Amino acid sequence: MKKIFLFLFIVLSLADTNITNVYKILEKVPKNSPEYSLDLTLIKEIKSLKPEKVKINFYIKNEFDYIKIFNKLVMLKVKLKKIDKRITELQNKLSILSSKKDPTSKLQYIYYQKLLKIQQDLKLM
């Protein structure tokens, strides 16, 4: 039981640390600058990024259900084909942003890094 609490504490503290790092970057931006609202939007986007969960019910009652499930599977296949291209594009963006030191570029780097991880996880599914 203690191990479970320790594990949860570590996971929650790591997640919390990532968010606090993002807010530390935002503290460097003056509130009256035009970049401040862009940076705030980036932080909201970083927090809202989550992997897309795919759920398909394979219970088929009639022809309409069959067609509906078939279409979902086709759309998933199309998405999977596009993942490699998206991963390459994200890696290119990350390589460009890694050299920049301004707060907005750092936030964009974190955003694209998180998006890249989500895409790579989708590819492994």
C-alpha positions as CSV (number, residue, x, y, z in Angstrom):
1,M,0.0,0.0,0.0
2,K,2.8,2.4,0.8
3,K,4.4,1.7,-2.6
4,I,1.2,2.7,-4.3
5,F,1.0,6.0,-2.4
6,L,4.7,6.6,-3.2
7,F,4.2,5.9,-6.9
8,L,1.1,8.2,-7.0
9,F,3.0,10.9,-5.2
10,I,5.9,10.7,-7.6
11,V,3.6,10.8,-10.7
12,L,1.6,13.7,-9.4
13,S,4.6,15.7,-8.4
14,L,6.2,15.2,-11.8
15,A,3.0,16.3,-13.6
16,D,2.8,19.3,-11.3
17,T,6.5,20.2,-12.0
18,N,5.9,20.3,-15.7
19,I,3.0,22.8,-15.3
20,T,5.0,24.9,-12.9
21,N,7.9,25.0,-15.3
22,V,5.5,26.3,-18.0
23,Y,4.3,29.0,-15.6
24,K,7.9,30.0,-14.7
25,I,8.5,30.6,-18.4
26,L,5.4,32.8,-18.5
27,E,6.7,34.9,-15.6
28,K,9.5,36.1,-17.8
29,V,7.1,37.7,-20.2
30,P,5.8,41.2,-19.3
31,K,2.1,41.3,-18.9
32,N,1.6,44.3,-21.1
33,S,3.5,42.8,-24.1
34,P,1.7,41.4,-27.1
35,E,3.4,38.0,-26.6
36,Y,1.7,37.6,-23.2
37,S,-1.7,36.6,-24.5
38,L,-0.1,34.3,-27.1
39,D,1.9,32.6,-24.4
40,L,-1.2,32.2,-22.2
41,T,-3.0,30.6,-25.1
42,L,-0.1,28.3,-25.6
43,I,-0.2,27.2,-22.0
44,K,-3.9,26.5,-22.2
45,E,-3.2,24.4,-25.3
46,I,-0.4,22.5,-23.6
47,K,-2.6,21.7,-20.7
48,S,-5.5,20.6,-22.9
49,L,-3.4,18.2,-25.1
50,K,-4.5,14.7,-24.5
51,P,-4.3,11.5,-26.5
52,E,-7.4,10.7,-28.5
53,K,-9.2,7.6,-27.3
54,V,-10.6,5.4,-29.9
55,K,-13.6,3.4,-29.0
56,I,-15.4,1.1,-31.5
57,N,-18.4,-1.0,-30.5
58,F,-18.3,-4.2,-32.6
59,Y,-21.8,-5.1,-31.7
60,I,-23.6,-5.3,-35.0
61,K,-27.4,-5.3,-35.1
62,N,-28.1,-4.5,-38.7
63,E,-26.4,-3.3,-42.0
64,F,-26.3,0.3,-40.8
65,D,-24.2,-0.6,-37.8
66,Y,-21.9,-2.6,-40.0
67,I,-21.4,0.3,-42.4
68,K,-20.9,2.7,-39.5
69,I,-18.1,0.5,-38.0
70,F,-16.5,-0.1,-41.3
71,N,-16.3,3.7,-41.9
72,K,-14.7,4.2,-38.5
73,L,-12.1,1.6,-39.3
74,V,-11.3,3.1,-42.6
75,M,-10.9,6.6,-41.0
76,L,-8.6,5.1,-38.4
77,K,-6.5,3.6,-41.1
78,V,-6.3,6.9,-42.9
79,K,-5.2,8.6,-39.6
80,L,-2.5,6.0,-39.1
81,K,-1.1,6.6,-42.5
82,K,-0.7,10.3,-41.8
83,I,1.1,9.8,-38.5
84,D,4.5,9.3,-39.9
85,K,4.3,12.5,-41.9
86,R,3.1,14.4,-38.8
87,I,5.9,13.0,-36.7
88,T,8.5,14.1,-39.2
89,E,6.9,17.6,-39.3
90,L,6.9,17.9,-35.6
91,Q,10.6,16.8,-35.3
92,N,11.5,19.5,-37.8
93,K,9.6,22.1,-35.8
94,L,11.3,20.9,-32.6
95,S,14.8,21.1,-34.2
96,I,14.1,24.7,-35.3
97,L,12.7,25.8,-31.9
98,S,15.3,24.1,-29.8
99,S,17.9,26.8,-30.7
100,K,15.6,29.7,-29.8
101,K,15.7,31.1,-26.3
102,D,12.7,33.5,-26.0
103,P,9.8,32.4,-23.8
104,T,7.3,32.0,-26.6
105,S,9.6,29.6,-28.5
106,K,10.2,27.6,-25.3
107,L,6.4,27.2,-24.9
108,Q,6.0,26.3,-28.5
109,Y,8.8,23.7,-28.0
110,I,7.0,22.2,-25.0
111,Y,3.7,22.1,-27.0
112,Y,5.2,20.4,-30.0
113,Q,7.1,18.0,-27.8
114,K,3.9,16.9,-26.1
115,L,2.1,16.6,-29.4
116,L,5.0,14.5,-30.8
117,K,4.7,12.1,-27.8
118,I,1.0,11.7,-28.4
119,Q,1.6,11.0,-32.1
120,Q,4.3,8.4,-31.3
121,D,2.0,6.7,-28.8
122,L,-0.8,6.5,-31.4
123,K,1.6,4.9,-33.8
124,L,2.5,2.3,-31.3
125,M,-1.1,1.3,-30.7
